[in-house]
Amino acid sequence: MSTQRYAALERDLREHGLFAWLDLDIETVEEGRVVFTLPFDEKFANVASGTVHGGITATVIDTASGFALRTTFDEPDGAMLTTTDLNVRYVRPAKQAVRVEAEVVRAGKTMGVTESTVTTEYEGEEKVVATGGTTYRLFRGDTP
């Protein structure tokens, strides 16, 4: 899964109220990259179609991106950052668990940029559900 360096990040993900409610499963946490799986749950579904709500998809992109950027800090578990831009491009609906992979494109002194891909099993194959990107304000040694 990951190294001891990121144990506190994994604990944060498991214990934080929103993330616990989402029941995110951590596959990978490594420098500049995280992979989470969100199990399908009807509480995340659109009323009419039963597919994963786009807001949930955006939330997992934002969450994974933030955690990926936190891995670039000297002390990942104490990292402070805030989303300044989030974009999501929806490709197809998901009626099963989704997997989100976020990678850091750049983590500077004050700004960080990520790209993410969300996939699901669709007609027997792993297919893209959405792609996204984020920009974050990073607080390295200063406070927000």
VORO-799589 format. One line per 8 residues: number of its first residue (from 0); their letters; for each residue x, y, z of N, C-alpha, C, CB. Coordinates in nm, 2 decimals. Glycine has a CB too. Example, Ala and Ser with C-alpha at 12.3 -4.5 7.8 and 13.67 -1.06 7.14 Angstrom:
0> as> 1.32 -0.57 0.78 1.23 -0.45 0.78 1.32 -0.33 0.78 1.13 -0.45 0.90; 1.28 -0.22 0.71 1.37 -0.11 0.71 1.29 0.00 0.79 1.41 -0.06 0.57 .
***
This chain:
0> mstqryaa> 0.08 -0.12 0.00 0.00 0.00 0.00 0.09 0.13 0.00 -0.09 0.00 0.12; 0.16 0.15 0.11 0.24 0.27 0.12 0.34 0.25 0.23 0.16 0.40 0.14; 0.42 0.36 0.24 0.53 0.35 0.34 0.48 0.41 0.47 0.65 0.43 0.30; 0.56 0.39 0.58 0.52 0.44 0.71 0.51 0.59 0.71 0.63 0.40 0.81; 0.58 0.66 0.62 0.58 0.81 0.60 0.44 0.86 0.58 0.67 0.85 0.49; 0.35 0.78 0.52 0.22 0.82 0.49 0.11 0.76 0.58 0.18 0.79 0.35; 0.15 0.69 0.69 0.06 0.63 0.78 -0.04 0.73 0.84 0.13 0.56 0.89; 0.00 0.84 0.88 -0.09 0.94 0.93 -0.19 0.99 0.83 -0.01 1.06 0.99 .
8> lerdlreh> -0.15 1.00 0.70 -0.24 1.04 0.60 -0.35 0.94 0.58 -0.17 1.06 0.46; -0.31 0.81 0.58 -0.41 0.71 0.57 -0.50 0.71 0.69 -0.34 0.57 0.56; -0.45 0.73 0.81 -0.54 0.74 0.93 -0.63 0.86 0.91 -0.45 0.76 1.05; -0.58 0.97 0.87 -0.67 1.09 0.84 -0.79 1.05 0.75 -0.59 1.21 0.79; -0.76 0.98 0.64 -0.86 0.94 0.55 -0.96 0.85 0.61 -0.79 0.88 0.42; -0.92 0.76 0.69 -1.01 0.66 0.75 -1.09 0.72 0.86 -0.93 0.54 0.80; -1.04 0.82 0.93 -1.11 0.87 1.05 -1.19 1.00 1.02 -1.01 0.90 1.16; -1.16 1.08 0.92 -1.23 1.20 0.89 -1.37 1.17 0.86 -1.16 1.28 0.78 .
16> glfawldl> -1.47 1.25 0.92 -1.61 1.23 0.90 -1.66 1.21 0.76 -1.69 1.34 0.96; -1.63 1.30 0.67 -1.67 1.29 0.53 -1.61 1.17 0.46 -1.64 1.42 0.45; -1.48 1.15 0.48 -1.41 1.04 0.41 -1.46 0.91 0.46 -1.26 1.06 0.42; -1.48 0.90 0.59 -1.53 0.78 0.65 -1.67 0.75 0.59 -1.54 0.79 0.81; -1.76 0.85 0.58 -1.89 0.84 0.53 -1.89 0.79 0.38 -1.97 0.97 0.53; -1.79 0.84 0.31 -1.77 0.79 0.17 -1.72 0.65 0.17 -1.68 0.88 0.09; -1.65 0.60 0.27 -1.60 0.47 0.28 -1.49 0.44 0.18 -1.71 0.36 0.27; -1.41 0.55 0.16 -1.30 0.54 0.06 -1.20 0.43 0.10 -1.23 0.67 0.04 .
24> dietveeg> -1.15 0.35 0.01 -1.05 0.25 0.03 -0.92 0.29 -0.03 -1.10 0.11 -0.02; -0.82 0.29 0.05 -0.69 0.33 0.00 -0.62 0.22 -0.07 -0.60 0.39 0.12; -0.58 0.24 -0.19 -0.50 0.14 -0.27 -0.35 0.17 -0.26 -0.54 0.13 -0.41; -0.32 0.30 -0.29 -0.18 0.34 -0.30 -0.17 0.49 -0.25 -0.13 0.34 -0.44; -0.06 0.51 -0.17 -0.02 0.64 -0.13 0.13 0.64 -0.14 -0.07 0.68 0.02; 0.18 0.72 -0.24 0.32 0.73 -0.26 0.35 0.88 -0.30 0.37 0.64 -0.37; 0.47 0.92 -0.30 0.50 1.06 -0.33 0.44 1.10 -0.46 0.65 1.08 -0.32; 0.35 1.20 -0.46 0.30 1.26 -0.58 0.18 1.18 -0.64 0.40 1.27 -0.68 .
32> rvvftlpf> 0.13 1.07 -0.57 0.03 0.99 -0.64 -0.05 0.92 -0.53 0.09 0.89 -0.74; -0.18 0.92 -0.55 -0.27 0.83 -0.46 -0.37 0.76 -0.55 -0.33 0.92 -0.35; -0.42 0.65 -0.50 -0.52 0.58 -0.57 -0.62 0.54 -0.46 -0.47 0.45 -0.65; -0.75 0.57 -0.48 -0.86 0.54 -0.39 -0.97 0.46 -0.46 -0.91 0.66 -0.31; -1.04 0.38 -0.39 -1.16 0.32 -0.45 -1.28 0.36 -0.37 -1.14 0.16 -0.46; -1.38 0.40 -0.43 -1.51 0.43 -0.37 -1.61 0.32 -0.40 -1.56 0.57 -0.42; -1.65 0.24 -0.30 -1.75 0.14 -0.33 -1.88 0.20 -0.37 -1.77 0.05 -0.21; -1.95 0.13 -0.45 -2.09 0.18 -0.49 -2.18 0.17 -0.37 -2.14 0.11 -0.62 .
40> dekfanva> -2.26 0.27 -0.35 -2.36 0.27 -0.25 -2.48 0.35 -0.30 -2.30 0.33 -0.11; -2.60 0.31 -0.28 -2.71 0.38 -0.33 -2.73 0.52 -0.28 -2.84 0.30 -0.29; -2.66 0.55 -0.16 -2.67 0.68 -0.11 -2.59 0.78 -0.20 -2.61 0.69 0.03; -2.51 0.73 -0.28 -2.43 0.82 -0.38 -2.50 0.83 -0.51 -2.29 0.76 -0.39; -2.61 0.77 -0.53 -2.67 0.76 -0.67 -2.77 0.87 -0.70 -2.74 0.62 -0.68; -2.78 0.90 -0.82 -2.88 0.99 -0.87 -3.02 0.92 -0.86 -2.86 1.03 -1.02; -3.12 1.00 -0.83 -3.25 0.94 -0.80 -3.31 0.86 -0.92 -3.35 1.05 -0.77; -3.31 0.92 -1.04 -3.37 0.86 -1.16 -3.29 0.75 -1.22 -3.40 0.96 -1.26 .
48> sgtvhggi> -3.16 0.77 -1.23 -3.07 0.68 -1.31 -3.00 0.57 -1.23 -2.97 0.75 -1.39; -2.99 0.60 -1.10 -2.91 0.50 -1.01 -2.76 0.51 -1.03 -2.97 0.37 -1.03; -2.71 0.60 -1.11 -2.57 0.61 -1.13 -2.51 0.70 -1.03 -2.54 0.67 -1.27; -2.38 0.69 -1.01 -2.30 0.77 -0.91 -2.32 0.92 -0.95 -2.15 0.74 -0.91; -2.36 1.00 -0.85 -2.39 1.14 -0.86 -2.26 1.21 -0.90 -2.45 1.20 -0.73; -2.27 1.31 -0.99 -2.15 1.38 -1.03 -2.08 1.45 -0.92 -2.19 1.48 -1.14; -2.15 1.50 -0.82 -2.09 1.57 -0.70 -2.00 1.47 -0.62 -2.20 1.62 -0.61; -2.04 1.35 -0.62 -1.96 1.25 -0.55 -1.83 1.23 -0.63 -2.04 1.11 -0.53 .
56> tatvidta> -1.84 1.22 -0.76 -1.73 1.20 -0.84 -1.63 1.32 -0.83 -1.77 1.19 -0.99; -1.68 1.44 -0.82 -1.60 1.56 -0.80 -1.54 1.56 -0.67 -1.69 1.69 -0.82; -1.61 1.51 -0.57 -1.55 1.51 -0.43 -1.44 1.41 -0.42 -1.66 1.46 -0.33; -1.45 1.29 -0.49 -1.33 1.20 -0.48 -1.21 1.25 -0.56 -1.38 1.06 -0.53; -1.24 1.32 -0.67 -1.13 1.38 -0.74 -1.06 1.49 -0.65 -1.18 1.45 -0.87; -1.13 1.57 -0.59 -1.08 1.67 -0.50 -1.00 1.61 -0.38 -1.19 1.77 -0.45; -1.06 1.51 -0.32 -1.00 1.44 -0.21 -0.87 1.38 -0.25 -1.09 1.34 -0.15; -0.87 1.30 -0.35 -0.75 1.23 -0.40 -0.64 1.33 -0.44 -0.78 1.14 -0.52 .
64> sgfalrtt> -0.68 1.44 -0.50 -0.58 1.54 -0.54 -0.52 1.60 -0.42 -0.65 1.65 -0.63; -0.60 1.64 -0.32 -0.54 1.70 -0.20 -0.44 1.61 -0.13 -0.65 1.74 -0.11; -0.48 1.48 -0.12 -0.39 1.38 -0.06 -0.26 1.36 -0.14 -0.46 1.25 -0.04; -0.28 1.36 -0.27 -0.15 1.35 -0.35 -0.06 1.46 -0.33 -0.19 1.34 -0.50; -0.12 1.58 -0.32 -0.03 1.70 -0.29 0.03 1.70 -0.15 -0.11 1.83 -0.31; -0.05 1.65 -0.06 0.01 1.64 0.08 0.13 1.55 0.09 -0.10 1.58 0.18; 0.14 1.45 0.00 0.26 1.37 0.00 0.39 1.44 -0.04 0.24 1.25 -0.09; 0.38 1.56 -0.10 0.49 1.64 -0.14 0.55 1.73 -0.03 0.46 1.72 -0.26 .
72> fdepdgam> 0.48 1.73 0.09 0.52 1.81 0.20 0.62 1.74 0.29 0.40 1.86 0.29; 0.71 1.81 0.36 0.81 1.75 0.45 0.73 1.67 0.56 0.90 1.85 0.51; 0.62 1.73 0.60 0.54 1.66 0.70 0.40 1.64 0.65 0.54 1.74 0.84; 0.37 1.54 0.57 0.25 1.52 0.50 0.12 1.53 0.59 0.25 1.39 0.43; 0.13 1.48 0.71 0.01 1.47 0.80 -0.02 1.61 0.85 0.04 1.38 0.91; 0.07 1.70 0.85 0.04 1.84 0.90 0.03 1.94 0.78 0.15 1.89 0.99; 0.03 1.89 0.66 0.02 1.98 0.54 -0.11 2.06 0.54 0.03 1.90 0.42; -0.09 2.19 0.51 -0.21 2.27 0.49 -0.22 2.32 0.35 -0.20 2.40 0.59 .
80> ltttdlnv> -0.34 2.30 0.29 -0.36 2.34 0.15 -0.51 2.37 0.13 -0.31 2.24 0.05; -0.55 2.44 0.03 -0.69 2.46 0.00 -0.71 2.46 -0.15 -0.73 2.59 0.06; -0.82 2.40 -0.20 -0.85 2.40 -0.34 -0.88 2.54 -0.39 -0.97 2.31 -0.36; -0.82 2.58 -0.50 -0.85 2.71 -0.56 -0.93 2.69 -0.70 -0.73 2.79 -0.59; -0.91 2.57 -0.75 -0.98 2.54 -0.88 -1.00 2.39 -0.89 -0.90 2.59 -1.00; -1.12 2.35 -0.94 -1.15 2.21 -0.96 -1.23 2.20 -1.08 -1.23 2.15 -0.84; -1.19 2.11 -1.18 -1.27 2.09 -1.30 -1.29 1.94 -1.32 -1.20 2.16 -1.42; -1.40 1.91 -1.37 -1.44 1.77 -1.39 -1.50 1.75 -1.53 -1.53 1.71 -1.28 .
88> ryvrpakq> -1.45 1.65 -1.60 -1.51 1.62 -1.73 -1.57 1.48 -1.72 -1.40 1.63 -1.84; -1.70 1.48 -1.73 -1.77 1.35 -1.71 -1.78 1.28 -1.85 -1.92 1.38 -1.66; -1.74 1.15 -1.85 -1.73 1.08 -1.97 -1.85 0.98 -1.99 -1.60 1.01 -1.98; -1.88 0.90 -1.88 -1.98 0.80 -1.88 -2.03 0.78 -1.74 -1.93 0.67 -1.95; -2.15 0.73 -1.73 -2.21 0.70 -1.59 -2.14 0.58 -1.53 -2.36 0.68 -1.60; -2.15 0.58 -1.40 -2.10 0.46 -1.32 -2.21 0.40 -1.24 -1.97 0.50 -1.23; -2.22 0.27 -1.24 -2.32 0.20 -1.16 -2.26 0.10 -1.07 -2.43 0.13 -1.25; -2.12 0.11 -1.06 -2.05 0.03 -0.97 -1.94 0.11 -0.90 -1.98 -0.09 -1.05 .
96> avrveaev> -1.86 0.04 -0.83 -1.75 0.11 -0.76 -1.66 0.19 -0.86 -1.66 0.01 -0.68; -1.61 0.30 -0.81 -1.52 0.38 -0.89 -1.38 0.38 -0.83 -1.57 0.52 -0.91; -1.28 0.40 -0.91 -1.14 0.41 -0.87 -1.09 0.54 -0.92 -1.05 0.29 -0.93; -1.03 0.62 -0.83 -0.97 0.75 -0.86 -0.82 0.75 -0.84 -1.04 0.86 -0.78; -0.75 0.79 -0.94 -0.61 0.80 -0.94 -0.57 0.95 -0.96 -0.53 0.71 -1.04; -0.50 1.01 -0.86 -0.46 1.15 -0.87 -0.31 1.15 -0.87 -0.52 1.23 -0.76; -0.25 1.23 -0.97 -0.11 1.25 -0.98 -0.08 1.40 -0.97 -0.06 1.19 -1.10; 0.03 1.43 -0.90 0.08 1.57 -0.90 0.15 1.60 -1.03 0.17 1.59 -0.77 .
104> vragktmg> 0.11 1.71 -1.09 0.17 1.76 -1.21 0.28 1.86 -1.16 0.07 1.84 -1.30; 0.25 1.94 -1.06 0.36 2.03 -1.01 0.32 2.06 -0.87 0.37 2.16 -1.10; 0.42 2.06 -0.78 0.40 2.11 -0.64 0.51 2.21 -0.61 0.40 1.99 -0.54; 0.47 2.34 -0.63 0.57 2.44 -0.60 0.57 2.49 -0.45 0.55 2.56 -0.69; 0.62 2.61 -0.43 0.62 2.66 -0.29 0.48 2.70 -0.25 0.71 2.78 -0.28; 0.40 2.76 -0.34 0.27 2.81 -0.30 0.15 2.75 -0.38 0.27 2.96 -0.31; 0.18 2.69 -0.49 0.07 2.64 -0.58 0.10 2.49 -0.62 0.06 2.72 -0.71; -0.01 2.41 -0.62 0.01 2.27 -0.66 -0.10 2.24 -0.77 -0.01 2.18 -0.55 .
112> vtestvtt> -0.07 2.16 -0.86 -0.16 2.12 -0.97 -0.16 1.97 -0.98 -0.11 2.19 -1.11; -0.28 1.91 -1.00 -0.29 1.77 -1.02 -0.38 1.74 -1.14 -0.35 1.71 -0.89; -0.37 1.61 -1.18 -0.46 1.56 -1.28 -0.51 1.42 -1.23 -0.39 1.54 -1.42; -0.64 1.39 -1.25 -0.70 1.27 -1.20 -0.78 1.20 -1.31 -0.79 1.30 -1.08; -0.79 1.07 -1.29 -0.87 0.98 -1.37 -0.96 0.90 -1.28 -0.79 0.90 -1.47; -1.09 0.89 -1.31 -1.18 0.81 -1.24 -1.23 0.70 -1.33 -1.30 0.89 -1.18; -1.22 0.58 -1.29 -1.26 0.46 -1.38 -1.36 0.37 -1.30 -1.14 0.38 -1.42; -1.43 0.29 -1.38 -1.52 0.19 -1.33 -1.52 0.07 -1.43 -1.66 0.25 -1.30 .
120> eyegeekv> -1.58 -0.04 -1.38 -1.60 -0.15 -1.47 -1.73 -0.12 -1.55 -1.61 -0.29 -1.40; -1.72 -0.12 -1.68 -1.83 -0.09 -1.77 -1.83 -0.19 -1.88 -1.82 0.06 -1.82; -1.93 -0.27 -1.89 -1.95 -0.37 -1.99 -1.83 -0.47 -1.99 -1.97 -0.31 -2.13; -1.78 -0.50 -1.87 -1.67 -0.60 -1.86 -1.53 -0.55 -1.87 -1.69 -0.70 -1.96; -1.52 -0.42 -1.89 -1.39 -0.36 -1.91 -1.37 -0.24 -1.82 -1.36 -0.31 -2.05; -1.25 -0.20 -1.78 -1.22 -0.08 -1.70 -1.23 0.04 -1.79 -1.08 -0.09 -1.63; -1.32 0.13 -1.77 -1.35 0.24 -1.85 -1.34 0.37 -1.77 -1.49 0.23 -1.93; -1.31 0.48 -1.84 -1.30 0.61 -1.78 -1.44 0.67 -1.75 -1.22 0.71 -1.86 .
128> vatggtty> -1.47 0.71 -1.63 -1.59 0.77 -1.59 -1.58 0.92 -1.60 -1.64 0.73 -1.45; -1.47 0.97 -1.55 -1.44 1.12 -1.55 -1.29 1.14 -1.54 -1.51 1.19 -1.43; -1.25 1.26 -1.59 -1.12 1.31 -1.57 -1.13 1.45 -1.50 -1.04 1.32 -1.70; -1.03 1.49 -1.44 -1.03 1.61 -1.37 -0.90 1.67 -1.34 -1.11 1.60 -1.24; -0.90 1.79 -1.30 -0.78 1.86 -1.26 -0.81 1.96 -1.15 -0.71 1.93 -1.38; -0.70 1.98 -1.07 -0.72 2.08 -0.96 -0.60 2.17 -0.95 -0.74 2.00 -0.82; -0.62 2.28 -0.89 -0.52 2.37 -0.85 -0.54 2.40 -0.70 -0.51 2.51 -0.93; -0.43 2.40 -0.63 -0.44 2.42 -0.48 -0.34 2.53 -0.44 -0.41 2.29 -0.40 .
136> rlfrgdtp> -0.38 2.60 -0.34 -0.29 2.69 -0.27 -0.22 2.61 -0.16 -0.36 2.82 -0.21; -0.09 2.60 -0.16 -0.01 2.53 -0.07 0.05 2.62 0.04 0.10 2.45 -0.14; 0.04 2.58 0.16 0.09 2.66 0.27 0.21 2.59 0.33 -0.01 2.69 0.38; 0.33 2.62 0.28 0.45 2.55 0.32 0.52 2.64 0.42 0.55 2.52 0.20; 0.50 2.62 0.55 0.56 2.70 0.65 0.49 2.82 0.69 0.70 2.73 0.61; 0.39 2.86 0.61 0.31 2.98 0.65 0.16 2.93 0.68 0.31 3.08 0.54; 0.08 3.01 0.73 -0.05 2.97 0.77 -0.15 3.04 0.68 -0.08 3.00 0.91; -0.27 2.98 0.66 -0.37 3.04 0.57 -0.43 3.16 0.63 -0.47 2.93 0.54 .
***
